[in-house]
Amino acid sequence: MKLITHNMLTSNIIKGVTKGYPLGIIPRKVEVKDVDYNPEFLARMIPNMDWSAVCKAAKDVGHDEGLPKEIAPNFTENDEFLKAAHHVLLEIDVVEGDLVCPETGRKFPVSNGVPNMLLKEEEA
């Protein structure tokens, strides 16, 4: 699971959960995989990201070193910022672990890089 995907996931599908975001990450296996750098893609995606959640996720998986804590002004022209964002959002891959609802503590497993957000019958 890439951290760009993590930024879009929420557990507000659980009965009684009002926000359910951002999900915590308990990593068991994290890999760094090279991905082609595409600054145009990042420039379109970053405005849609919750950057504080990106920073928290990067810290959860142990890859927050050098990551700016705020979106850089004129980030579309800031190659250093875009490369740091590229690395965290697209090259960090949570292969095994758990996502944790911040309201209930409910864990959702990540297996082979795929988060399982299916609910138990009593949660729906």
C-alpha atoms as a printed R data frame, in Angstrom:
    type eleno elety resid chain resno       x      y       z
1   ATOM     1    CA   MET     A     1   0.000  0.000   0.000
2   ATOM     2    CA   LYS     A     2   1.490  3.287  -1.089
3   ATOM     3    CA   LEU     A     3   1.162  6.235   1.280
4   ATOM     4    CA   ILE     A     4  -0.704  8.137  -1.443
5   ATOM     5    CA   THR     A     5  -3.419  5.456  -1.102
6   ATOM     6    CA   HIS     A     6  -3.297  5.589   2.691
7   ATOM     7    CA   ASN     A     7  -4.055  9.315   2.552
8   ATOM     8    CA   MET     A     8  -7.424  8.561   0.949
9   ATOM     9    CA   LEU     A     9  -8.577  5.832   3.345
10  ATOM    10    CA   THR     A    10 -10.913  6.359   6.286
11  ATOM    11    CA   SER     A    11 -12.729  4.133   8.748
12  ATOM    12    CA   ASN     A    12 -15.881  6.275   8.920
13  ATOM    13    CA   ILE     A    13 -17.699  3.324   7.410
14  ATOM    14    CA   ILE     A    14 -17.804  1.770  10.912
15  ATOM    15    CA   LYS     A    15 -21.106  2.386  12.682
16  ATOM    16    CA   GLY     A    16 -20.690  5.266  15.148
17  ATOM    17    CA   VAL     A    17 -17.397  6.569  13.741
18  ATOM    18    CA   THR     A    18 -17.704 10.214  12.732
19  ATOM    19    CA   LYS     A    19 -14.344 10.899  11.103
20  ATOM    20    CA   GLY     A    20 -12.054  7.853  11.265
21  ATOM    21    CA   TYR     A    21  -9.126  9.741   9.769
22  ATOM    22    CA   PRO     A    22  -6.195  9.572   9.498
23  ATOM    23    CA   LEU     A    23  -5.674  5.890  10.031
24  ATOM    24    CA   GLY     A    24  -2.606  4.968  12.024
25  ATOM    25    CA   ILE     A    25  -0.142  2.524  10.515
26  ATOM    26    CA   ILE     A    26   1.481 -0.341  12.382
27  ATOM    27    CA   PRO     A    27   4.007 -1.606   9.835
28  ATOM    28    CA   ARG     A    28   5.445 -5.099   9.887
29  ATOM    29    CA   LYS     A    29   7.081 -5.030   6.454
30  ATOM    30    CA   VAL     A    30   7.871 -1.878   4.496
31  ATOM    31    CA   GLU     A    31   9.722 -1.779   1.206
32  ATOM    32    CA   VAL     A    32  11.145  1.080  -0.809
33  ATOM    33    CA   LYS     A    33  10.545  0.610  -4.522
34  ATOM    34    CA   ASP     A    34  11.820  2.850  -7.301
35  ATOM    35    CA   VAL     A    35   9.044  4.607  -9.187
36  ATOM    36    CA   ASP     A    36   9.555  6.939 -12.148
37  ATOM    37    CA   TYR     A    37   9.502 10.573 -11.054
38  ATOM    38    CA   ASN     A    38   6.550 12.468 -12.517
39  ATOM    39    CA   PRO     A    39   6.423 16.062 -11.209
40  ATOM    40    CA   GLU     A    40   3.258 16.878 -13.183
41  ATOM    41    CA   PHE     A    41   1.356 14.058 -11.484
42  ATOM    42    CA   LEU     A    42   2.552 15.195  -8.056
43  ATOM    43    CA   ALA     A    43   1.637 18.807  -8.778
44  ATOM    44    CA   ARG     A    44  -1.935 17.669  -9.502
45  ATOM    45    CA   MET     A    45  -2.174 15.331  -6.489
46  ATOM    46    CA   ILE     A    46  -0.591 17.346  -3.669
47  ATOM    47    CA   PRO     A    47  -3.420 19.917  -3.373
48  ATOM    48    CA   ASN     A    48  -5.766 16.977  -2.706
49  ATOM    49    CA   MET     A    49  -3.587 15.522   0.055
50  ATOM    50    CA   ASP     A    50  -3.907 16.073   3.796
51  ATOM    51    CA   TRP     A    51  -0.237 16.916   4.272
52  ATOM    52    CA   SER     A    52  -0.260 16.518   8.065
53  ATOM    53    CA   ALA     A    53  -1.622 12.977   7.542
54  ATOM    54    CA   VAL     A    54   1.142 12.317   4.990
55  ATOM    55    CA   CYS     A    55   3.733 13.398   7.562
56  ATOM    56    CA   LYS     A    56   2.155 11.214  10.275
57  ATOM    57    CA   ALA     A    57   2.045  8.188   7.969
58  ATOM    58    CA   ALA     A    58   5.674  8.717   6.957
59  ATOM    59    CA   LYS     A    59   6.623  8.851  10.638
60  ATOM    60    CA   ASP     A    60   4.549  5.717  11.404
61  ATOM    61    CA   VAL     A    61   6.547  3.749   8.814
62  ATOM    62    CA   GLY     A    62   9.912  5.284   9.740
63  ATOM    63    CA   HIS     A    63  10.430  7.324   6.575
64  ATOM    64    CA   ASP     A    64   9.826 10.923   7.655
65  ATOM    65    CA   GLU     A    65  13.446 12.068   7.653
66  ATOM    66    CA   GLY     A    66  13.859 15.071   5.365
67  ATOM    67    CA   LEU     A    67  10.141 15.343   4.655
68  ATOM    68    CA   PRO     A    68   8.960 18.955   4.903
69  ATOM    69    CA   LYS     A    69   6.261 19.377   7.556
70  ATOM    70    CA   GLU     A    70   4.304 21.773   5.354
71  ATOM    71    CA   ILE     A    71   3.610 22.039   1.647
72  ATOM    72    CA   ALA     A    72   6.237 24.358   0.203
73  ATOM    73    CA   PRO     A    73   5.086 27.666  -1.251
74  ATOM    74    CA   ASN     A    74   5.126 27.434  -5.048
75  ATOM    75    CA   PHE     A    75   5.619 23.688  -4.603
76  ATOM    76    CA   THR     A    76   4.964 23.051  -8.303
77  ATOM    77    CA   GLU     A    77   8.263 24.783  -9.052
78  ATOM    78    CA   ASN     A    78  10.152 23.353  -6.060
79  ATOM    79    CA   ASP     A    79  11.889 20.225  -7.337
80  ATOM    80    CA   GLU     A    80  13.394 19.408  -3.921
81  ATOM    81    CA   PHE     A    81   9.926 19.383  -2.316
82  ATOM    82    CA   LEU     A    82   8.393 17.399  -5.195
83  ATOM    83    CA   LYS     A    83  11.126 14.765  -4.989
84  ATOM    84    CA   ALA     A    84  10.637 14.390  -1.222
85  ATOM    85    CA   ALA     A    85   6.873 14.069  -1.767
86  ATOM    86    CA   HIS     A    86   7.434 11.575  -4.601
87  ATOM    87    CA   HIS     A    87   9.589  9.389  -2.386
88  ATOM    88    CA   VAL     A    88   7.132  9.300   0.521
89  ATOM    89    CA   LEU     A    89   3.910  9.057  -1.482
90  ATOM    90    CA   LEU     A    90   4.953  6.674  -4.241
91  ATOM    91    CA   GLU     A    91   8.114  4.777  -3.299
92  ATOM    92    CA   ILE     A    92   7.287  3.738   0.273
93  ATOM    93    CA   ASP     A    93   5.206  0.569   0.195
94  ATOM    94    CA   VAL     A    94   3.570 -0.948   3.287
95  ATOM    95    CA   VAL     A    95   3.579 -4.629   2.374
96  ATOM    96    CA   GLU     A    96   2.391 -6.076   5.696
97  ATOM    97    CA   GLY     A    97   0.889 -4.387   8.731
98  ATOM    98    CA   ASP     A    98  -2.275 -2.904  10.146
99  ATOM    99    CA   LEU     A    99  -4.235  0.310   9.676
100 ATOM   100    CA   VAL     A   100  -5.773  1.553  12.927
101 ATOM   101    CA   CYS     A   101  -8.975  3.590  13.311
102 ATOM   102    CA   PRO     A   102  -8.151  6.658  15.429
103 ATOM   103    CA   GLU     A   103 -11.597  6.573  17.084
104 ATOM   104    CA   THR     A   104 -12.156  2.901  17.846
105 ATOM   105    CA   GLY     A   105  -8.721  1.302  17.641
106 ATOM   106    CA   ARG     A   106 -10.123 -1.221  15.143
107 ATOM   107    CA   LYS     A   107  -7.320 -2.743  13.090
108 ATOM   108    CA   PHE     A   108  -7.583 -3.361   9.362
109 ATOM   109    CA   PRO     A   109  -4.907 -5.734   8.034
110 ATOM   110    CA   VAL     A   110  -2.604 -4.921   5.136
111 ATOM   111    CA   SER     A   111  -1.473 -8.080   3.384
112 ATOM   112    CA   ASN     A   112   0.701 -8.213   0.275
113 ATOM   113    CA   GLY     A   113   0.298 -4.436   0.041
114 ATOM   114    CA   VAL     A   114  -3.515 -4.539  -0.029
115 ATOM   115    CA   PRO     A   115  -5.524 -3.006   2.832
116 ATOM   116    CA   ASN     A   116  -8.597 -5.032   3.836
117 ATOM   117    CA   MET     A   117 -11.245 -2.509   4.915
118 ATOM   118    CA   LEU     A   118 -14.096 -5.042   5.067
119 ATOM   119    CA   LEU     A   119 -16.313 -4.651   8.107
120 ATOM   120    CA   LYS     A   120 -17.576 -7.270  10.501
121 ATOM   121    CA   GLU     A   121 -21.357 -7.670  10.356
122 ATOM   122    CA   GLU     A   122 -21.896 -5.888  13.682
123 ATOM   123    CA   GLU     A   123 -19.841 -2.859  12.498
124 ATOM   124    CA   ALA     A   124 -21.982 -2.125   9.456
